[in-house]
Amino acid sequence: MAVANLTETKLRMIFEAGLDEQGKPIYKAKTFNNIKKEATTDQLFQTAQALSVLCSDTLNAIERNDNSDIMGA
């Protein structure tokens, strides 16, 4: 049986930074590395909300990116 070992967690915040010439939204992303693997969804959401207040652009989405090593047993 294979086992997944969580190796890394990142928090990615996506901001709407305005509109292009065709009126479509322009998105910018900021990724924070070295997030605690044990962080809950609520903790990440609260952190992203607190950080977004410091930014001039509007927060559009919050993503959690986990990387795992998969090993056979």
N, C-alpha and C positions, 0 to 999 in steps of 0.2 A: 504494500500500500504506500502511496506517495504522501509526503508530508510537506506542507507549505510553512516556511519560516519567514515571518514579516521582518524585512530588513530596513525599510525606510518609509517615512511618511512625509508628504509635502502638502502645504496649504496653498491653493491657487485662487487668487481673487481676480475676477474679470470686471473691468470698468468700461462704461460707455463714455467715450472721450469726445463726442460730437458727431457731426454728420459729414459725409463726403459730398462731392459735387452732385451726385444723383439722389441725395437725401437719405442714403442708407447709413445706419449707425457705424461708427468706427469703434472697435473694441481694443483695449489694451489690457494686458495681464501682468500680474505681479505674483511671483512664486516665492514662498518662504520654505526653506529647507530646514532639516534637523528638527522637525516637529516631533514631540513625544509620541511614540507609537500607541501609548495607552490613552491618548486624548480622545474624549468622547465627541460625538457629533455636536452636542450642545456647546461644549467648550470651544470647538473650532468655530461654530457659528457666532458665539459671543465675541471671540477674538477678532474675527473678520469684521463684525459690526463696529467694534471699538476702533480698529485700524482705519476703517473707511471714513470715519469722521475727520481724520487727518488728511484726507485726499480731496483734491478739488473736483475730481470726476465722480460720476454716479456709479455705485456698486451695482453690477448687473447679475453676477453669479458667484457662487463659492463652490470650489471643488476640493475634494480630498483625494490625493493620489498616493496609493500604497504600492510598494514594490516588495515582492516576496521571492525567496529562493525555494525552488521545488526540488525535493530530494526523494529518492526511492528508499524505502525502509528495508 
